[in-house]
Amino acid sequence: MQNNSASGPLNPSAARPARDVFLREVGLRDGLQIHSTFMPTEQKLAWIRAEAAAGMPEIEVTSYVPARVIPQFADAEAVTVQALGTPGLTVAALVPNLRGAERGIELGVHKLNFVMSVSRTHNLKNVRREREESIADFSRIVERIREQPADRRPIICGGLSTALGCSYEGRISIDDVVRCAVALAEAGANEIVVADTVGYADPTLVRTVFKRVMAEVGSLPVGAHFHDTRGTGLANVAAALDAGVRHFDASLAGIGGCPFAPGATGNIVMDDLCFMLDSMGLRTGVDLEKLLAVRALVREALPDIEMHGALARAGLPTGYVSTREQVAA
């Protein structure tokens, strides 16, 4: 398949240490979007800076949607502008449509994460349009990006929600997942992310879906976004690794969920994911102890939010030596 992807700017994290796996923190967007208590802007920024200092290469800091729809993102502009000053951090934001993308382009965000659902029902409920309309809007976003000066073009990522199951439709056709992924790739996506929005997936399904998608989109990076609704999140990461995936989304303390997908609980726990990958000898560039310390910032700002994490509960094993320390030695 021909790669017609839009060209993006130099990745701010390009100078970071070598990584075997590339992680993106989505807690500030996916984690906060369903929480009723507004997290103050300065505390969001403290979270961003602390996690970036722990070595997180990319953070999805907000979503460009009307505040009346999701009040948590009323400060999207302020968060974006301040986050862009964080050294070495790729600043990403979610967009559901062209209007949101235009806000991101104007603000200078590094990456736009466009979202559509493979499930027709969920797409209608989440972004209020048919899937074909979402794909057409994605094409318009790519055109708008290509109109910008080369150094002002954000990376554009095509995200496929409910690709591995839907609260409304149940099982999702793998052919539909592949069709949507190819459509976004042909429209000019720089990356594709396949999401298990409601935690329906199992490792066998993950291997099948990702292998098929990756075979059809050529050299484009394909990332995974898993939720741990039914306890299969990290097992699905291992299956995706087997399929060749090296880009993963996760949320600090596993907070989050989709407000338009009944039963969608939190994302996989970023802290536990980093520990699992590190234990496997895969370099993430993340300092585990510094990452765990960020949890206290979130707890202080939002004492009512539900936080998860086996590593935070049990701590690092006695005598544990991280991959970072092994490399340094």
C-alpha positions in Angstrom: 0.0 0.0 0.0 1.3 3.4 -0.9 2.2 5.6 2.1 0.6 9.0 1.6 1.1 10.1 5.2 1.2 13.7 6.1 4.7 14.8 7.1 5.0 15.9 10.7 7.6 18.0 12.6 10.7 16.6 14.2 9.7 14.5 17.2 10.7 16.4 20.4 11.7 13.1 22.0 14.1 12.1 19.2 17.1 12.9 21.3 15.9 10.8 24.3 17.7 7.5 25.3 17.1 4.5 23.0 13.8 2.8 23.6 12.5 -0.7 22.6 8.9 0.3 23.4 7.3 3.7 23.1 4.7 4.7 25.6 2.1 7.4 25.7 0.5 8.6 28.9 -3.3 9.2 28.4 -4.4 9.7 31.9 -4.8 13.5 31.6 -7.3 13.0 28.8 -8.8 9.5 29.0 -8.3 9.3 32.7 -9.8 12.6 33.6 -12.6 12.9 31.0 -15.2 11.0 33.1 -14.1 12.3 36.5 -16.6 14.9 37.9 -14.1 16.9 39.9 -12.2 19.4 37.9 -8.4 19.0 38.3 -6.9 22.5 38.6 -4.8 23.6 35.6 -1.6 24.0 37.6 -1.9 20.5 39.1 -2.4 19.1 35.6 0.8 20.8 34.6 2.6 19.5 37.7 1.6 16.0 36.6 2.8 16.5 33.1 6.2 17.9 34.2 6.8 15.2 36.8 5.9 12.4 34.4 8.0 13.9 31.7 10.9 14.1 34.2 10.4 10.4 34.9 11.1 9.7 31.2 7.7 9.5 29.7 8.3 10.5 26.0 4.7 11.4 25.1 1.6 12.6 27.0 -1.9 13.2 25.7 -2.5 16.3 27.7 -6.1 17.2 26.7 -8.9 17.0 24.2 -10.2 19.8 22.0 -13.9 19.5 22.6 -16.4 22.1 23.8 -16.3 22.6 27.6 -20.0 22.1 27.8 -19.5 18.5 26.5 -16.6 17.7 28.8 -15.9 20.4 31.4 -12.6 18.8 32.5 -11.1 20.2 29.3 -12.2 23.8 29.7 -8.5 24.7 30.2 -7.3 22.8 27.1 -5.5 25.9 25.6 -3.7 26.8 28.8 -2.6 23.2 29.4 -1.4 22.8 25.8 0.6 26.0 25.7 2.3 25.3 29.1 3.0 21.7 28.3 4.7 22.6 25.1 7.4 24.2 27.2 8.3 20.9 28.7 11.8 19.9 27.4 11.9 16.7 25.3 8.1 15.9 25.6 5.9 15.1 22.7 2.6 16.9 23.5 -0.4 15.2 22.1 -4.1 16.0 22.2 -7.3 14.1 21.1 -9.5 15.6 18.4 -12.9 14.2 17.2 -13.2 16.5 14.2 -11.7 19.2 11.9 -12.7 22.0 14.3 -10.7 20.4 17.1 -7.8 19.8 14.8 -7.7 23.4 13.8 -7.5 24.4 17.5 -4.5 22.1 17.9 -2.8 23.3 14.8 -3.2 26.9 15.9 -1.8 26.1 19.4 1.2 24.2 17.9 0.6 20.8 19.5 3.0 18.2 18.3 0.5 15.4 17.7 -3.2 15.2 16.9 -4.9 12.0 17.9 -8.0 11.7 15.8 -10.7 9.3 17.1 -13.4 7.4 15.4 -15.1 4.1 16.3 -15.2 0.9 14.2 -18.5 0.2 15.9 -21.2 2.2 13.9 -23.3 2.6 17.0 -20.5 3.9 19.2 -19.4 6.3 16.5 -22.9 7.8 16.3 -23.0 8.1 20.1 -19.4 9.3 20.6 -18.9 11.8 17.7 -22.5 11.9 16.3 -21.6 10.8 12.8 -21.4 7.8 10.5 -18.0 6.1 10.2 -17.7 7.2 6.5 -18.2 10.9 7.7 -15.4 10.5 10.2 -13.1 9.2 7.5 -14.0 12.0 5.2 -13.3 14.5 8.1 -10.0 12.9 8.7 -9.0 13.5 5.1 -9.9 17.2 5.5 -7.7 17.3 8.6 -4.8 15.9 6.7 -5.3 18.5 4.0 -5.3 21.3 6.6 -2.1 19.9 8.1 -0.4 19.8 4.6 -1.3 23.5 4.1 0.9 24.5 7.1 4.6 25.3 6.9 6.7 22.2 7.3 7.8 23.1 10.8 4.2 23.6 11.9 2.7 20.3 10.8 1.6 18.1 13.7 1.9 14.4 13.5 -1.6 13.0 12.7 -2.6 9.7 14.3 -5.7 7.8 13.3 -7.3 6.2 16.3 -9.8 3.3 16.0 -12.0 3.0 19.1 -14.1 -0.1 19.9 -12.0 -2.1 17.5 -11.9 -5.2 19.7 -15.4 -5.1 21.0 -18.3 -2.7 21.8 -20.8 -2.3 24.6 -23.6 -1.8 22.1 -22.7 -4.2 19.3 -20.6 -6.8 21.0 -18.1 -8.6 18.7 -16.6 -6.3 16.0 -15.8 -7.6 12.5 -12.1 -7.8 12.0 -12.7 -7.0 8.3 -14.3 -3.7 9.5 -11.2 -2.9 11.7 -8.9 -3.5 8.7 -11.1 -1.5 6.4 -11.1 1.5 8.7 -7.4 1.3 9.4 -6.6 1.2 5.7 -8.9 4.1 5.0 -7.1 6.3 7.6 -3.7 5.2 6.3 -4.6 6.0 2.7 -6.0 9.4 3.8 -2.6 10.3 5.2 -2.2 9.0 8.8 1.3 9.0 10.3 0.3 6.4 12.8 -2.6 4.1 13.6 -3.8 3.2 17.1 -6.2 0.2 17.6 -8.1 0.5 20.8 -10.0 -1.9 23.1 -12.2 0.8 24.5 -14.3 -1.4 26.7 -11.9 -4.2 27.6 -13.4 -7.0 25.5 -10.2 -8.3 24.0 -8.3 -11.5 24.7 -4.7 -12.3 23.6 -5.8 -14.5 20.7 -8.0 -11.8 19.3 -5.3 -9.2 19.8 -2.7 -11.2 17.9 -5.1 -11.8 15.0 -6.3 -8.2 14.7 -3.0 -6.5 15.0 -1.2 -8.9 12.6 -3.9 -8.2 10.0 -3.9 -4.5 10.5 -0.1 -4.3 10.4 0.0 -6.4 7.2 -2.3 -3.9 5.4 -0.9 -0.5 6.5 2.7 -1.1 5.5 5.4 0.8 7.4 3.1 2.9 9.5 3.5 2.5 13.2 0.5 0.7 14.8 -0.1 1.3 18.5 -2.3 -0.4 21.0 -4.7 1.2 23.6 -6.0 -1.4 26.1 -8.4 -1.1 29.0 -8.3 -3.5 31.9 -12.1 -3.8 32.4 -12.0 -7.6 32.6 -8.4 -8.1 33.8 -6.9 -9.0 30.4 -5.0 -5.7 29.8 -1.4 -6.7 30.4 -2.0 -10.1 28.8 -3.1 -8.3 25.7 0.0 -6.1 25.8 2.1 -9.3 25.7 0.1 -10.6 22.8 0.5 -7.3 20.9 4.3 -7.4 21.5 4.2 -10.9 20.0 2.5 -9.4 17.0 5.2 -6.8 16.6 3.5 -3.8 18.3 5.9 -1.4 20.0 3.7 1.6 20.8 1.3 1.5 23.7 -1.1 3.9 25.5 -1.7 3.6 29.3 -2.8 5.7 32.2 -1.1 6.4 35.5 -2.8 4.4 38.2 -5.2 3.0 35.6 -7.7 5.9 35.8 -10.2 6.6 33.1 -12.8 5.3 30.8 -15.1 6.4 28.0 -18.3 8.4 28.9 -20.1 7.1 25.8 -19.3 3.4 26.3 -21.2 1.7 29.2 -19.0 -0.5 31.3 -15.7 1.1 30.1 -13.5 1.3 33.2 -9.9 2.4 33.4 -7.0 2.0 31.1 -4.2 -0.4 31.8 -2.0 0.9 34.6 1.0 2.8 33.3 3.1 1.9 36.3 2.4 -1.8 36.0 3.0 -1.7 32.3 6.4 0.0 32.7 7.4 -2.6 35.3 6.3 -5.5 33.1 8.2 -4.2 30.1 11.2 -3.4 32.2 11.2 -6.9 33.7 11.2 -8.3 30.2 14.4 -6.4 29.4 12.6 -3.9 27.1 13.8 -0.3 27.4 11.0 2.2 27.9 13.2 5.2 29.1 11.0 5.5 32.2 12.3 5.6 35.7 10.0 3.4 37.7 10.5 5.0 41.1 10.0 8.5 39.7 6.9 7.4 37.9 5.4 5.9 41.1 6.0 9.2 42.9 3.8 11.0 40.4 0.8 9.1 41.8 1.0 11.3 45.0 0.5 14.4 42.9 -2.7 13.0 41.4 -4.0 11.8 44.7 -3.4 15.2 46.3 -5.2 17.0 43.6 -8.1 14.4 43.3 -8.5 12.6 46.6 -11.8 11.1 45.3 -10.4 9.5 42.2 -10.1 5.7 42.1 -6.5 4.6 41.6 -5.2 1.2 40.8 -1.8 -0.5 40.5 -0.1 -3.7 41.7 3.4 -2.2 41.6 2.3 0.7 43.8 0.7 -1.7 46.3 3.6 -4.3 46.4 6.6 -2.2 45.5 9.6 -3.2 43.5 11.0 -6.7 44.2 13.9 -6.9 46.7 17.2 -6.3 44.9 15.4 -5.4 41.6 17.7 -3.8 39.0 15.9 -1.9 36.3 16.8 -2.0 32.6 17.9 1.6 32.9 20.4 0.8 35.6 21.7 -2.2 33.7 22.3 -0.1 30.7 24.1 2.6 32.8 26.3 -0.1 34.3 
